[in-house]
Amino acid sequence: MVGKPTVLIALTAALAGCAEIRLNWAMERVNAVYVDVFYNIECGRPEDLRASVRGLVDALDAAAIAGYSRDPDYQRLLDETRQTASMLYVEARSEEIDPLLSLRSRLSANCQACHDEFRR
């Protein structure tokens, strides 16, 4: 017979495993759209870039990512990444490459900082 504490521990471990799987899937989606954004900055049409940026913002809003950590630094980095994506969306209309390249660097730096600090 299995005791209540054992069942609770097993259930907690299973739920943590499910949360990790959801986070991994959500991050795979972010990474795929991130690559699309970078490609569309270099080679795509403005409407393709705007579509991929919308996809990135949607992917960042996934519950597994938005709720990953309540740490203020994590939330700040996530907000900065969303803001940078929003600026990319606006700049895509101008079709000038220099602002897009600058924002691409900023997006990359935000993502790298978040990975360095919070990825386990």
N, C-alpha and C positions, 0 to 999 in steps of 0.2 A: 504494500500500500504506500502511496506517495503522499507525503504530508503537505499541508497548505503552503508552508514556506518554500518548498521545492517547486510547487506549481507556480507560485508567484515569481520566483526567480526565472523559471523557464519561460513564462509568459513575457516577463520584462525583456529577457534576452531576445526572444522572437520579435517583439515589437521594435527593439533597437535595430535588429537586423533588417526589418522591413523599412525603417526610416533611412538606413544607410543605402539600401537599394534604391529607394525613391530619390535620394540625393544624387546618387551616381547617375541615374537616368536623367535627372534634371540637368546635371552638369554636362552630360553628353549632348543634350539639346543645346545648351548655351554654347558649348565649344563648336558645334556644327554651324550654328548661326553666326558665331564670331568669325569663323573662317569665311562664310558668305559675305559678311560685312567687309572684311579686308579685301577679298577678291573684287567686290563691287566698287570699292574705292579706286582700285587700280584699273579695272577693266569693264566694269558694268555701266549701265545707263543710270541716270539719276533716279528713275522710278524703281529700278532694281535695288539700288542702295537704300532708298527709303523703305522698301518692303523688307529688306533684310534687317534694317535697324528696328523696325516695328517688331519683327520676330525676336530680336535680341531683347528688347524691353519686355516683351511677353514672357520670354524664357526666364529672365531675371526675376519676374514677378511670381514664378512658381512657388508654391507654399514651401516646398522642400528647401529652396534657396533663400527666400525672404525670411523664413522662420528658422534658418539653420543656427543662428546665434543671436542672442540679444545684446552681445557685446557692443558698446557704442562705436568702437572702431570698425567693427564689421558692418554695422548699419551705415556708418559714414561712408565707407568705401563703396558699399552697394548703392547708396544714394548718388555718390559722385559718378559712378559708372552709368547709372540711369541718366543723369544730367548730361554727361558726355554724349551718350547715345542720342538724346534729344537734340543736342547741338548739331550732331552729325546729320540728323534728319533735316534740320533747317538749312544747313550749309549745302546739302546735296542739291538743293534747288538752284544754287548759284552756278554750279558746274565748274567752280574754280578748285583746282587741285590742292593748292597750298594749305588752305584752312582744313581740308579733309585729312591731309597728311598729318597736320599738327594734332587734330583730334584723334586720329588713329593712334598716334604715339601716346596720347593721354589715356585712351581706352586701354591700350596694352599695359601701360604702367599701373593703372588702377587694378586691372586683373592680376597682374604679377604681384603687386603688394598684398592683395587679398589672399592669393595662393600661398605666398611666403608666410603670412601670419596665421592663417586659419586652416589650411589644408592639413589633414592628418594622415 
